[in-house]
């Protein structure tokens, strides 16, 4: 679960380790003012599409902000009484607030139930009473660490398990003890940096939940500060505002940290101006910052951050028809690292391009159109592609690629006429014409330059002869799909092929299935299943690919045996298509995943 956090709690960052910075085209938009009175040192988190701010400035009121309606609603007062400089996080539909000061440092800890609007006291925080600690959640566990107790800075770090209402001390924070640091989580990692102590700190550390270890990452590049705000969106963390330690000056600069590259980049300055001790959290692909202390007094304004992920539009490399009579769209991922969430595939339907499927960035950059009714034997199809970034934005659609559709009719006095449409999408110098006689394999029988879209085979075949044809357009540059750039697959695509036409009923796939006796078991399956090939001696499978009903390739395995176990335990329930490539051809099977 992504970090909901960010208490009003302080954050500090610092010093440049780059000589220059790029600025992303992010924006801030003011939303409805916080529902309570102006304040600083409050606590905030988010649950679903709702954000929450409460306590701070020795108050105990607690407010809910609805992202959809942009309205604030007062909820039940915090159960622990008035306080400031507390810590908090959310897990599921529950919010948690604890520690802080009500005149004296505290360690009580409270749970708020979103469904019932009720506060319940839970087990006290496991460490000493303190103020200015960092809190965030990872999955179904909460974490609080660092902070100050009666003038002593701490670097201890504690995990809260709501299932058992227990605190467990984990490995101490990797840096020295400090007050007013900043923190957030991304996936199964937590992050803490900056803050104040004997001096200001710009170090930044990553906590690995699985290994219970801390690793130092790239230092925060802004000026030294504490009482900043932070949140995460996707795989990007954000940190900004705060109080500059060197001159006790409030700041409004904002920075993003890329988890994949361990790099910082400056983004648009906070829209509300210079301030410290504000609250920050994220909802979906937006960040939010509000309240705090500006250059004059406490505030109650509230702002939305919209990151610009700046991804480049994608282009299709080619579209082709595979041996199972499905359209396949192939593209190459960008060489430069970009915050891409997924690629979206569109097909022309009644002169309008409609979304037909998406492929996550982590998957192979190939899409097979499994839509019912899409039949390359009866028509050519146009496809376009777009990119969705990790902020939820989508690029414009690419130029279209159009498949080759070939039709076949008897020639006079003998043979067959072929007619097809030009492929559109990449430069073509020639078409290759393939023929398969008596199912002995495809062979090139002729070639024609681009613009020639008909050909006649004048051979006089016996009535019993089985003849099939297809057209191929060579792509001079070739296509190399990949799972993760710049690591391509071992083989690419060098051409776009048409559908096949033959003078017999197309039962070749079913015959191949029967001959090879490829079985999938158990089917239905709860997650793991076997692909077993038998019936022919010394035969083996070359590769196995699994597609969902949207045509997305969710699993790929290179096989060198006649038996392979496939693991789909991480995939949701549903119907999947298994594409098995053998030396004899390609077989498609269906498997049902049920739990």
N, C-alpha and C positions, 0 to 999 in steps of 0.2 A: 504494500500500500504506500502510495506516495506521501511524503511529509505533508501534514496538514499544518504544521506548527507555526511557530514563531511567535511566540510570546513577544511580549514587548521587549523581550529580552535582547539585549545589547549585543552588538556585534562589533567586531573590530577588524579592520583590514589595513593593508598597508603596503607601502613601498613598491616601487616599480621593479619588476625584473625584466620588462621589455623596454626597448628604447622608443617605441612608438606604438600607437593603438589604432585599431579600426573601430568604427562605431556602427552598430547595427541600426536598422531603420525601425526601431521600436517606438511605441507611442504610449502616452498616459492620457486617460480620460477621467474627468471628475465624475463621481457618482453621488448618490444621495448622502448627505452628511450622516455620520454616526448618530444613532438615535439618542444616546445619552449625552451628558455634559462633556465638555472638553476635558481631556486628561492625558497623562503620560504613564509609562510603566504598567500598561494593561497587559492582558493575556489574550491571545487569539488562536483560533484553529478553524478548520472547515470540516463539514460532514456533507457529502453529496454535493448538492448545488447550493448549500447554505454556508454562510460564514458566521463566525461568532467572535464577539469581543466583550470582555467583562473585567471587572475589578480595575485596579489602577488608581493612583492618586488617592489611596485609602477609601475606595468605594467598593461596593459589593454587587451593584446592578450588573445584569448580564443580558446581551442583546443578540438577536439573530438577524442577519441580512440575507434576503432572498435574491439570488442572482437574476432570476427570471423577471421579477417585478421591480427590482431595484428599490426595495422598501425594507425598513427596519422595524422589528417587533420586539418589545421587551419580553423576556422570559423570566423564569423564577430566579430570584437573587441567588448568587453564589452561596453555597451552604456553609462555607468556612468563615464568613464575615468579611468585613472590609479589610483590604490589604493592597499592596503594590509590589512590583518586582517579583511576581510569581512565575511559575513555569507551567507549561501545559502541552497537550497533544490530543489527537483523536485516534480511536481504534474502532473501526466499524461504525456503528451508530451511537457510540458513546464518546463523550468528551471528558477530559481530565484536567484538573487544575490543582496545584499544590505548591508548597514552599512559599517564599516571599516574606514580607514583613507586615505586621499589623501594629508596629511600634517596637516589637521584638521579632527576631528571626523565627520563622515557623518551619515545621516539617509535616503538618497535616496534609492529607491528600484526599480529593473528592472526585466522584464520578457523576456526570450528568447524562441522563437518558433522554435522547432526542424524542423518543416516542411518548414518554410520560411527562417530560419536563420536570423531572424530580432529581434533586441532588442527594447522593448517598455517600457518607464518609467511608473511606476504604483504609487499608493498612497505611500507617504513616510511611513517608519516604524513608528509604533504607539508610541514607547517610545522615549527616548532621543537619540541623536546621540551617537554612541559608537563603540568600537573596541573589538575584541576577544570574541564575543558572540557565542552562540550555536544555530544551526538551524537544523531542521529535519521536515519531513512531516508525517502526519497520515491521511490516506484516501485522501480526497480532500481538506484538510486544511494544511497550513504551520505554523510553529512555530519558533519564535526567542526569546531567553531570556538570562539572565545574561549578562556578558560583563562589560566593563569599559568606563565611560564617564568623560573625563577631570580629571582623577585621582580618580574618585569615582566608586567603584564596585557596580553593580546592581544585584538584584535578581528578577526583574519584568519579566513577561512572557506574550507574545503576540501571538494571533492567526490571521493568514491571510486567508481571504476567497477570492479566485480568481474570483468567480462568481460575486461578488459585488465590488471587489477591495477595501476591507475594512479591517481594523485592529481592533481587540477587545482585551482589556486586560483581561487576565485570572488570576486565582489564582497564587500568587507569587510562584516562585521556593521554594521548601521545605527547602533548606539550606540557608546559608548566601550568600550575594552578592560576586561575584568572577569574575576573568578574566581567559580566556583560559581553560574553562572546556571542557569536552568531552560529546557528545550526540549521540543518535541514537534512532530509534523507532522499535518496534516489534508489529505487529497487531495494536490494538487501544490503545497502551501504548507508551509513550515516556520516555526516560531516560537521566538524566544528572548527572554527578559526577566529582570529582576531581577539579582541577583548583588552582589558587593562589589568595591570598588576604592579610589579615593581617598575615596569615600563610598559609601553604599548607593544602589541604583538601583531605580526602580519602572517604568521605561520598558519597553515591550513592542513587538517588531518582527516583521513578517511578511516571509518570504523567498519570492519568486515564482521557482520553478524555471525556468519557460519564459523569463521576461524577465531572470533573474539580477539582480533588484533587491530592495532592502529598503524597506519602508514602515512608518512608525510607526503603531501602533494605540493603542487606549485603554490608559492606564496601569493596571497592576495595583493594585487598591484596598486590599489589605491592608497591614500594616506592612512597613517595609523588612526584607529578610531575604536570606540566601543558604543554600546547601545544602538547598534544598527539593526536593520531588519533583513530577513532572508526567507526564501521559499524556493521550491523547485517546480519546474514544469517539464514533464517528460524526462529526458536525460540531461537537462540543463539546470544548474543551480543559479540563483540570483541573490545578490547582496548589495546593500547600499544604504544611504543616509548615515546617521550616527554622529557621534561627537568626536571631533578631532582631538587627539590627546595632546599633541604638541602645543596648540594654542587655545584649547578649549573652544574650538569653533565648530558650529554645526555644519553639516555637509548635505548635499543633495545628489552627488554623483551615484551612479548605479552600474553594477558590473555583472556579467554572466560568466559562469564557469562550465566548460564542456567536459562532461565525465569521460567521454571516449578519448579525448586528446589531452586532457589535463592542461587546458589553456584558458586564460581569462581574456575577456574582451569587454570594453566599455560600451554600455548601451545608453539610451536616452536618460537624461537627468530626471530624478523624481519630480512629478508634476506639481506637487504641493509645496515646493520650495525646500529650503534648508530646514532640517529638523533632526531630532534624536528621540530615542525611547518611544518609537512608534510600534505598531503591530503589523505583522505581515503574514499572509498565507496565500495559498493558491486554490483555485477551483477550476478543474478541467485545464484548459490551455490558456488561462488568464491568471495573473497575479494581482494581489490587492494589498494596499498599504494605507493605514489611516491612524488617526489620533497622534499623540506624541507632542513634543515641545518644539516650536519653531524659534525664530530669533527674538520673539517678543513674549509669547505666552503659550499655554497649553492649547491644543487644537482639537477639533472634532471632524475635520474634513476627511474624505475617503476617496481613494483613487484606484483605477483599474489599469493594469499594465498589460499591453498587448505586444508580445515579442514578435519581431519579424524574423522568420527563420531563413529568409533569403536563399531558398533552394532554386536551382536552375530547372527550367522545363525539360522534360524528357522527350526523346524521339524514338519511334519504333525503328528497329533495325530491319525486320522483315516479318511478314506473315506467310504461313505455309499451311499445307494440309498434311496431317500425319497419316500413317497407315491404318489407323482406326477410324478414318473419315471425320476428324475433328480439326477445326481451325486452331492453329498455334501461333501466338503472338510472341515475338522475341525482341528484347531490347538489351542495351548495355547500361550498367550502372555508371554514374559519373566517377571519374578518377579522383577528383577532389572530395574530401570528406564533407558531407552536408547533413543537416538535421532532417533526414527524410524518414517519414513514418511508413509510407506505402506508395505503391504505384497503382493508379486506377485505370481500368480498361473500359473503353467505350466502343460500341458498335452502332453503325448507322441503322436506324429503324424508321422507315417512312420519312426519310430525308432529315431525321433528327438523330443526333448521337446520344445514345442512352447508356448509362453506366451498367456494365454487365459483370463486373467483378473487380476485386482488389488483390494485390499481392504484397505482403509485408516486405519491408526493406531487407529483412533477414533471410528471406526465401530466394530461391532461384529465380532469376529474372526471365521467366517464361510463363505464359498464361495459356491454358488450353480451354477453349470455349465449349463448355459442356451443356449449354442451354438447349433445352428440348425444342425441337423444330428447326434448329440451325443445321442445315444440310448442304455441305459443299458440292454435292452431286447435282443440285438443282439451281444454284446461283453463286455469284461472286459476292464477297462481303467486304465492307470498308471498316477499318478500325482506327481509333486514335487513342492516345495515352496522355495522362497527366500525372503530376506528382503531388502528394499530400505531405506537408511538412509536419514536424512534431508539435507545432502550435495549432494544428487543425486547419491551416490555410491550404488552398489548392491552386496550382498553377493553371495557366491556360492550356487548352488541348493542343496536342501536336498536329502536324500535318498528317493526313490519313495515308494508310497503305491499303491497297485493294488486292484481294486474292485472285488467283487465276482459276477460272472455271472453264473446263473443256467439255464439249459435247461431241457425241459420236453418232454417225449415221452410215448406212450401207452406201458404198460407191457402186457405180455402174461402169463396166460389167462385173467387176470384182473388187474386193477389199472394202475399205472404210474411209469415210471423210471425217476429219477432225476440225473443229472450229473453237476458238477460245478468245477471251478478252485480254488485252494488254495488262500486264502487271503494272501497278502504279505505286511508287514509294521510293525506289532507288534506280539509278541509271542501269539500263540493260543494253547489252550489246547483241545478245543472241538468246534464242530459245533452244533448248535441247528437247528432242522428242524421244520418249522412251517407249519401248514395246516389250511386253512379256508374252512369249509364245509358249503354250502348253505348260504354263506355270513353272518355267525353268529359270526365271529371274529376269530382272529388268536390264535391258541393253539399249544404248543410244543408237537410234537408227537414222537420225537426220538432225540438222540444225538449221535455224532460220534467223535472220536478223530481226531486231526489234521493229515492230510495226506490221510484220507478217503474222497473221492470226488464223491461218487455215493451212491444212496439209492433207494430202490424200495418200493412203497406202493402197497401191493398186494390186497387191499380191492376191492371187486367187487361192483362198484357204479352203480346206475341206470343211464340210458341214460340222464335223466333230471337233475341229480345232478350237482351242480356247485362246482368245487374243485379248490383251488389255493394253491401255495406253495411259500415259500421263505426260504433262508438259512441265519443264523446269526452267526457271529463270535464274541465272547465276548472279550472285551478289559479289561484285569485284572485291569489296572490302572485307566481306565475311562478317559474322556476328559471333561474339563470345559472351554468352550469358554467364552470370556469376552469382554465387551465394553471398560473397562478401568481397567487395572490391578492395585491393586489386588482385584477388585470388580467383582466377577464372576456373570454369569447369575444364575437365581434360579434353573435351571435344566441343566444337561450336557448330554453327549453322553456316553453310556456304551458299545456300540457294533457297528459293521459294518454289515449292511444287504445287501443282494443281491437284484437284481430285482425280480419281482414276475412273476410266470408262472401260467396259469390257463387253464382250458379246455373249456373256453367260451370267447367270444369277450369281451375285457376289456373296458366296458362302465361304470364302477363303478363311476368314477369321474364325468362324465356327468350326471349320474342318481342322484348322490348326489347333484349336482348343481341344478338340476330341483326340487328335493324334498325339499331342504332347501330354494330355491328361494333367493339366495344371490345376491343382486344387488349393483352395484357401480354407484353412481350418484353425481354430473354431470360427464359425461364421453363422450367426452374429458372434462378436468378440467383445470382451470388456476392455481391451486395449492392446494386448499382444496376440499376434496370430502368425501362422506359418504359411509360407508359399512353397508348395511341393510340386516338383515336376517329375513325372515318370512316364514310362511307355516307350521311350526311345533310348537306346544304349548310348552312353558317352555324350549325352546332351546336357547343356547347362544354361542357366539364365545369365545374361550379360548385365542387366540392370533392372531395378524395380523402382517405379515412381508411384506415389500416392497423391491423388487429387481430390479436393473437396467438391461439393456440388457447384461451386462458383468457378471451377476450373483452376483454382490455385494449387500449385504444387507444394504440398506441405511436408513431403518426405522424399528423399532420394537415396538409393543405396546401390553401390556397384557390387555385383555378385559374380562369383566365379564357381558356383556350385549349383546343384539341382534342388537344394533346400535352403530356405532362408527364413529367419524369424524377424518380423517387423514389429516395432514398438510404437504404438500410437496412444500411450496412456496419458499424454499431455493434451491430446486433441479432444474437442468436445464431441458429444454423442451425435450420430448422424450417419448418412450414407457416404461412402467414399469409393473412388474408382482406382483400381490398381492396374497400372500399365506395366507389363512384363515384356522386356525385349529379350529375344532368344536368337539363336543362329538361324532359326527357321522363319522368323518374323516377329511381329508384336502382337501380344494378346491383351485384351482388356477384361478385367473381372471386377465384380462389385463386392464390397464388404460392408457390413452394417456394424457400427460401433454402439454398443448399449452397455449401460452400467446399472 
